[in-house]
Amino acid sequence: MANGININPFRQAGSGQNLTIGAADVASSAIGSETFAVQLSATGNCHVAIGRAAVATDMLVKATDPPIVIAARQGETIHVIQDASATGTLNVVELTH
């Protein structure tokens, strides 16, 4: 929507992180103290988990999906692993009120 109004209740908290999608689990840095949610966007299909190693049955984020916002708490980490043989990057942006 080119002329739409963004009604997202969150704003970016600090800079984002780019996690490499691959066969081995990769973790983000710990979530900051002012963060209530994270926005996830991937360039390759991947599985994502919060606070533990990601496995192939965790939440699927597809490269064709729009960015997704999920709840996250201080100190948690975001983990990613590839879906099938996909590679790419998972962008993680911390969000606050």
C-alpha positions as CSV (number, residue, x, y, z in Angstrom):
1,M,0.0,0.0,0.0
2,A,2.0,3.0,-1.3
3,N,0.1,5.7,0.6
4,G,-1.0,3.6,3.6
5,I,-0.4,4.5,7.2
6,N,1.8,2.2,9.2
7,I,-0.1,1.2,12.3
8,N,2.7,-1.1,13.7
9,P,2.9,-0.4,17.4
10,F,6.7,-1.0,17.4
11,R,9.8,0.9,16.4
12,Q,13.3,-0.4,15.8
13,A,15.5,-0.7,18.8
14,G,19.1,-0.4,17.8
15,S,20.6,-2.1,14.7
16,G,19.6,-5.4,13.2
17,Q,21.5,-8.6,12.9
18,N,22.1,-10.8,9.8
19,L,22.3,-14.5,10.5
20,T,23.7,-16.9,7.8
21,I,21.3,-19.6,6.9
22,G,23.0,-23.0,6.6
23,A,23.0,-26.6,7.7
24,A,24.3,-25.8,11.2
25,D,22.3,-23.8,13.8
26,V,23.3,-20.2,14.1
27,A,22.3,-17.9,17.0
28,S,21.8,-14.2,17.3
29,S,23.3,-12.0,20.0
30,A,21.1,-11.8,23.1
31,I,18.0,-9.7,22.8
32,G,18.3,-6.2,24.4
33,S,16.6,-5.0,27.6
34,E,14.2,-2.7,25.7
35,T,13.1,-5.3,23.1
36,F,9.5,-6.7,23.1
37,A,9.4,-8.3,19.7
38,V,11.6,-9.0,16.7
39,Q,11.0,-8.7,13.0
40,L,12.3,-11.5,10.8
41,S,12.9,-11.5,7.1
42,A,14.7,-14.2,5.1
43,T,16.4,-14.4,1.7
44,G,16.3,-18.2,1.9
45,N,13.8,-20.6,3.4
46,C,14.7,-21.4,7.0
47,H,13.4,-22.6,10.4
48,V,13.5,-20.3,13.4
49,A,13.4,-20.9,17.2
50,I,13.7,-18.6,20.2
51,G,16.1,-19.5,23.0
52,R,17.2,-22.9,21.8
53,A,18.8,-24.5,18.7
54,A,16.5,-24.5,15.7
55,V,15.5,-27.8,14.1
56,A,13.6,-28.7,10.9
57,T,10.2,-28.8,12.6
58,D,10.4,-25.2,14.0
59,M,8.6,-22.2,12.5
60,L,9.2,-22.0,8.8
61,V,10.1,-18.6,7.4
62,K,10.0,-18.5,3.6
63,A,12.0,-16.1,1.4
64,T,8.7,-15.2,-0.3
65,D,7.0,-14.3,3.0
66,P,6.6,-10.7,4.1
67,P,8.5,-9.8,7.2
68,I,7.0,-11.4,10.3
69,V,6.9,-9.9,13.9
70,I,7.1,-12.3,16.9
71,A,7.4,-11.7,20.6
72,A,10.8,-11.9,22.2
73,R,12.2,-11.2,25.7
74,Q,15.4,-9.7,27.1
75,G,18.3,-12.1,27.0
76,E,16.7,-14.6,24.5
77,T,18.5,-15.5,21.3
78,I,17.0,-16.2,17.8
79,H,18.3,-19.4,16.2
80,V,18.1,-20.3,12.5
81,I,18.8,-23.4,10.4
82,Q,18.2,-24.0,6.7
83,D,15.0,-25.6,5.2
84,A,16.1,-28.4,2.9
85,S,19.3,-27.1,1.1
86,A,18.3,-23.4,1.1
87,T,20.9,-20.8,2.0
88,G,20.8,-17.0,2.5
89,T,20.4,-14.6,5.3
90,L,17.9,-14.2,8.2
91,N,17.6,-10.5,9.1
92,V,16.6,-10.0,12.8
93,V,15.5,-6.5,13.9
94,E,14.7,-5.8,17.6
95,L,11.5,-3.8,18.2
96,T,10.3,-1.8,21.1
97,H,7.3,0.4,22.0
